[in-house]
Amino acid sequence: MANPYEVAFEQSMNDPDGFWGKAAEDVAWTKKWDKVLDDSNKPFYRWFVGGELNTCYSALDLHVEEGRGDQPALIYDSPVTDTIKSYTYKELTDEVAKFAGVLAAQGVTKGDRVLIYMPMIAEAAIAMLATVRIGAVHSVVFGGFAAAELATRINDAKPKVIVSASCGIEVTKVIKYKPLLDEAIEIAESKPEKCVIIQRPMETASMIEGRDVDWVEAMGTAQPADCVPVAATDPCYILYTSGTTGQPKGVVRDTGGHVVALKWTMKNIYNVDAGDTYWAASDVGWVVGHSYIVYGPLFKGCTTILFEGKPVGTPDAGVFWRVISQHKVKSMFTAPTAFRAIKREDPRAEMMKDYDLSNFKYLFLAGERLDPDTLKWAENNLGIPVIDHWWQTETGWAICANCEGLHHFPVKEGSPTKPAPGWNLQVVDESNNQVAAGQIGALVVKLPLPPGTLPTLWKNDPRYIESYLEEFPGYYKTADAGFIDDEGYAFVMSRTDDIINVAGHRLSTGAMEEVLSDHPEVAECAVLGVEDQLKGQVPVGFVVLNAGVDRSHDEIISEVVQMVRERIGPVASFKKATVVKRLPKTRSGKILRGTIQKIADNKDFKVPATIDDPTILGEMEEALNTIGLAKSRQ
C-alpha cells in the first residue's frame, strides 16, 4: 500500500494542477486564480495566473483575524547584545503596518524596489514584511557586504529606498554599515531617493541631510498602511546570487507560488503546525532567511526565531541548545557547517546535557553536503531524526527531502532522501540522455518547476535561459552532480565543476570528502582538484582537526590518504593533503572551493564578496606552499 509521500508525489507528477490547486486552497486570496499552471509561453511557466493576494496579509493579518493575535510570532534572540525580545502576531502586524507607512511616506508604491542592507535584528524582518505589505519588491543584501558588490545590486534593482542600520555585530566586532552604504551609493549609477537608517546603541552613523531618514523618528509619526493586493505572478522579492561572470544574478520570486509552496512545506516537509516554534539559524541575507526565518513559519502561524549570533563563540558551543530549550523549538534548520563547528568545540556534546531538549523533534541540515560523521554525531547525541535536504537560492525550497509530515524514510548517509512532491528530478549525461540507477551524471529537473521557484532573473530573461535551461533542453540545470539509486534516493555528490578528471577517470571530490570526514580527529575538510601535467587533475585535501588533538599532523595525513586509497582506490591518486586551522567560507558557511583551487593552480582570483574573513586566504596560500602548490606569485 502506498504511503502518503508516494501518493502526494505521484499526484504532483500526473496532475500538477490538481495537486497545487488543492495546496492553494489553504491560502488567502483576494481574487482566485483563473489557471493553476500557465504553460502558454514556454519555458516561462507561470503559476496561479489571474489570482491576487498579499504576502504580508498571509504572514500576519490573517492569523490575527483567526485568533492568533496573542501568540508569539517572532522572537529576536541576540546573544551578542544580550537581548531577547518577543513580538506577538498583533504586535508584529502593528509594527509592520507602521513601517509600511514609513516607506509609503518616502514615496514607495506598488512595484517599486526597496533594498534592505541589515544585520540580524527584528527590524530586518519588519522591513521585508512592510515592503511586501504595500506591494513593493524587496531585495535583501547581506549586511556588511563590500561597497562595490552592494553598488552592483543597487544598479540592477534600482531601489527607490534603501533600509539599513548603523552597524552589525560579528561575535564581538562591530561592523560599521553606513560608511559602506554611503560608498556604494557614491559609486552606483542608480541612486535611491531616501535611506531609512536604524541607529544601534553601539554605533551612531552620520546622516546625510535630505536623503537619510531616522527609523525611530519616522516610526513616531507614521500612519499605518494597509495591505495592497498584487497579482500572483508579480514579484515578491529579488535575491542576488553570485554569477560566473562576476555579475550577480537577480533571482525573482513571484508572489502566489511563493506563499502556496512555502506554506505547504511547513507541515509536509518540516512537520510543524500553527503554534509550534520553528528556528532557521541562518541570515536574512540568504535564501534560507527569506524562506524559513521570515516567510514560511509566519505563513503557517508558527513562532519563528531570528537569531543574532554564531554556533560557537556567542558565548560558547552550547548556545544552540540554550535557544532550543528556552524557546521550545520543535524543528530546526541550519547548515552542516554549524554542527561541525559545535562538534569541533565540544566533541562529546557535554554542553548539551545542561539543557532540556524534550520539545526538539527534528533537525534539518542544508547548504553544504552533510558528511556521515556529522550526521552520526548529531543523531547519536540528539536521538531525533537528522534530515539532510537539498535546495538552492533559485529553487526557494527543497528539491529533495525526507518529507517528515508525509512519511519518514530510513536515512541513508550522504543522501537528502527523495525528490519532494513537485520535483521531477532526473540524472542525465552530457548528451541529455537519462543514465542508469547508481550512475553519476548531471542532476536536472524536468520542466515545469513547481510553484515557489524562480520564474526568471530580474529584467534578464536571456540570462535565465542561458544559465539554467540551455545546456539541458527541457530541464532546469541544478549544476550539481550525483546519482539516484535503485530505491529512488538521490545523492548529491558535488557541483558539476567538482567532478575532476584524473587520468581519464571522472571522480567526485565529494566522495573523497566523505572519506576524510570519517577520520575521528577530522572536524571538517575540503577536497578539490588541482592541475597536474601528467594526469590532468589530481585531488588535494585540506583537513581541520577537532579541538584538543595533539597527535602528529603527518600521522593523521598519512591515515586519511590511506583511507581514500582503501575506499575509493589508487585510481583516485589521492596523495596530497594538509592540516589547516580553518577553511575559507562564505558568511553562510559554504567552503570557497573555487577560490582555494585558483590559489593552488597559481591563478589570479578575486576575493569573493561573500567571504567570512579575507585574511584566511593568506593562510591557505602558506598551507598550499608546504605541499608544493601555490608557488608565490611574482
Secondary structure, 3 states (H helix, E strand, C coil): CCCHHHHHHHHHHHCHHHHHHHHHCCCCCCECCCEEEECCCCCCCEEEECCEECHHHHHHHHHHHHHHCCCEEEEEEECCCCEEEEEEHHHHHHHHHHHHHHHHHCCCCCCCEEEEEECCCHHHHHHHHHHHHCCCEEEEEECCCCHHHHHHHHHHHCCCEEEEECEEEECCEEEECHHHHHHHHHHCCCCCCEEEEECECCECCCCCCCCEEEHHHHHHHCCCCCCCCEECCCEEEEEEECCCCCCCEEEEEEHHHHHHHHHHHHHHCCCCCCCCEEEECCCCCCHHHHHHHHHHHHHHCCEEEEECCCCCCCCCCCHHHHHHHHCCEEEEEECHHHHHHHHHHCCCCHHHHHCCCCCCCEEEECCCCCCHHHHHHHHHHHCCCEEECECCCCCCCCCEECCCCCCCCCCCCCCCCEECCCCCEEEECCCCCECCCCCCEEEEEECCCCCCCCCCECCCHHHHHHHHHCCCCCEEEEEEEEEECCCCCEEEEEEHHHEEEECCEEEEHHHHHHHHHCCCCEEEEEEEEEEECCCEEEEEEEEEECCCCCCCHHHHHHHHHHHHHHHCCHHHCCCEEEECCCCCEECCCCECHHHHHHHHCCCCCCCCCCECCCCHHHHHHHHHHHCCCCCCCC
